């Protein structure tokens, strides 16, 4: 059994993303438009993370700040599920709160 996630990136003449779409049939997503993608891939041979960070030129900065905050919170949750390390998870979540406070994301 396999599952596939696809990303389609429409670029302008300077190779800057203009439109981003993604599909994940198993998740019921078919050619949904988005403004930003962050993807991390672990290369176990090189023991390093490879990344793809894309956003469209019309992605609003205020939305990018929220996107980063939510990504950081999700990373803390994933770290906890993957490691069970409560102390570091709490430290990461403290940073997420600090991040949101400094960017005035919490009203």
C-alpha positions as CSV (number, residue, x, y, z in Angstrom):
1,X,0.0,0.0,0.0
2,X,1.2,3.5,-0.8
3,X,0.0,7.0,-0.2
4,X,0.9,10.1,-2.2
5,X,1.1,13.8,-1.5
6,X,1.6,16.1,-4.4
7,X,2.7,19.8,-4.6
8,X,2.3,21.9,-7.8
9,X,4.2,25.1,-7.8
10,X,3.5,27.8,-10.5
11,X,6.5,30.1,-10.9
12,X,6.9,33.5,-12.3
13,X,9.7,34.4,-14.8
14,X,12.1,34.8,-11.8
15,X,11.2,31.4,-10.4
16,X,9.3,32.9,-7.5
17,X,6.2,31.0,-6.5
18,X,3.0,32.6,-7.7
19,X,0.5,29.8,-7.0
20,X,0.9,26.7,-4.7
21,X,-1.5,23.7,-4.8
22,X,-1.4,20.4,-3.0
23,X,-3.3,17.1,-3.2
24,X,-3.5,14.2,-0.7
25,X,-6.2,11.8,-1.9
26,X,-6.0,9.7,1.3
27,X,-6.8,12.9,3.3
28,X,-9.6,14.0,0.9
29,X,-7.6,16.9,-0.5
30,X,-7.6,17.5,-4.2
31,X,-5.8,20.4,-5.7
32,X,-6.2,22.8,-2.8
33,X,-4.6,26.2,-3.1
34,X,-2.3,27.4,-0.3
35,X,0.0,30.4,0.2
36,X,2.9,28.6,2.0
37,X,4.5,25.2,2.4
38,X,7.2,24.0,4.9
39,X,8.4,20.5,4.4
40,X,11.3,18.9,6.4
41,X,12.8,15.6,5.3
42,X,15.3,13.6,7.4
43,X,18.2,12.2,5.4
44,X,19.4,9.4,7.6
45,X,22.5,8.7,5.5
46,X,23.8,12.3,5.9
47,X,22.2,12.7,9.3
48,X,20.7,16.0,8.4
49,X,17.4,17.7,7.6
50,X,16.6,18.7,4.1
51,X,13.9,21.4,3.8
52,X,11.6,22.9,1.2
53,X,10.2,26.3,2.3
54,X,8.0,28.0,-0.3
55,X,5.5,30.9,-0.1
56,X,3.7,32.9,-2.7
57,X,4.7,36.5,-3.3
58,X,1.2,37.6,-2.2
59,X,1.4,35.8,1.2
60,X,0.5,38.5,3.8
61,X,3.2,39.0,6.4
62,X,0.6,38.8,9.2
63,X,-0.5,35.4,8.0
64,X,3.1,34.3,7.7
65,X,3.6,35.1,11.4
66,X,0.6,33.0,12.3
67,X,1.7,30.2,10.1
68,X,5.1,30.2,11.8
69,X,3.5,30.2,15.2
70,X,1.2,27.4,14.5
71,X,4.1,25.4,12.9
72,X,6.2,25.9,16.0
73,X,3.3,24.7,18.2
74,X,2.8,21.7,16.0
75,X,6.5,20.9,16.2
76,X,6.4,20.9,20.0
77,X,3.4,18.5,19.9
78,X,5.2,16.2,17.4
79,X,8.4,16.3,19.5
80,X,6.4,15.2,22.5
81,X,4.7,12.3,20.6
82,X,8.0,11.3,19.1
83,X,10.2,11.5,22.2
84,X,7.9,11.6,25.3
85,X,10.2,14.3,26.6
86,X,7.8,16.4,28.8
87,X,10.4,18.9,30.1
88,X,11.7,19.9,26.6
89,X,8.2,20.0,25.2
90,X,7.2,22.4,28.0
91,X,10.2,24.5,27.2
92,X,9.3,24.6,23.5
93,X,5.7,25.5,24.3
94,X,7.0,28.3,26.5
95,X,8.9,29.7,23.5
96,X,5.8,29.4,21.4
97,X,3.9,31.6,23.9
98,X,6.8,34.1,24.0
99,X,6.8,34.1,20.1
100,X,3.1,34.8,20.0
101,X,3.4,37.5,22.7
102,X,6.2,39.3,21.0
103,X,4.4,39.2,17.6
104,X,1.2,40.2,19.3
105,X,-0.6,37.2,17.9
106,X,-2.7,36.6,21.0
107,X,-5.4,39.2,21.6
